[in-house]
Amino acid sequence: MEGIYKEKPAVANLGIRLFYDALEAQDCECTQIEWMPPYKQTEEIDELLDEFL
């Protein structure tokens, strides 16, 4: 493998699936991690959702 790396990079992708797919297409060792940041809803939002749903 030529370039700046002496070995193939290994990547853990915590984001956009398209980036993972591009790495995989280039024969890069990669892992896609499915993760979403936790969120808190306010009581007002909960009440509005209860009304609509």
C-alpha positions as CSV (number, residue, x, y, z in Angstrom):
1,M,0.0,0.0,0.0
2,E,1.5,3.3,-1.0
3,G,0.9,6.7,0.5
4,I,1.2,8.2,4.0
5,Y,0.3,5.0,5.9
6,K,2.6,2.1,6.5
7,E,-0.5,0.0,7.4
8,K,-4.1,0.1,6.4
9,P,-6.1,2.4,8.8
10,A,-8.8,0.9,11.0
11,V,-11.8,3.1,11.5
12,A,-14.8,3.1,13.9
13,N,-17.5,5.2,12.4
14,L,-20.0,6.8,14.7
15,G,-21.8,8.8,12.2
16,I,-23.1,9.0,8.7
17,R,-23.5,5.5,7.1
18,L,-22.4,7.0,3.7
19,F,-18.9,7.5,5.2
20,Y,-18.8,3.9,6.4
21,D,-19.9,2.7,2.9
22,A,-17.1,4.8,1.2
23,L,-14.5,3.4,3.6
24,E,-15.7,-0.2,3.0
25,A,-15.6,0.4,-0.8
26,Q,-11.9,1.3,-0.5
27,D,-11.2,-1.9,1.4
28,C,-10.6,-0.2,4.7
29,E,-11.1,-2.1,7.9
30,C,-14.1,-0.3,9.4
31,T,-16.9,-0.8,11.9
32,Q,-20.2,1.1,11.9
33,I,-21.5,1.9,15.3
34,E,-25.2,2.7,15.6
35,W,-25.6,5.3,18.2
36,M,-27.8,8.3,18.9
37,P,-27.2,10.9,21.6
38,P,-29.6,10.8,24.5
39,Y,-32.1,13.5,24.7
40,K,-34.5,14.9,27.3
41,Q,-37.9,16.1,26.5
42,T,-39.6,18.9,28.4
43,E,-42.9,18.2,30.2
44,E,-44.6,20.6,27.8
45,I,-43.4,18.6,24.7
46,D,-44.5,15.4,26.4
47,E,-48.0,16.8,26.9
48,L,-48.2,18.1,23.3
49,L,-47.1,14.7,21.9
50,D,-49.8,13.0,24.1
51,E,-52.4,15.3,22.5
52,F,-51.3,14.6,18.9
53,L,-50.6,10.9,19.3
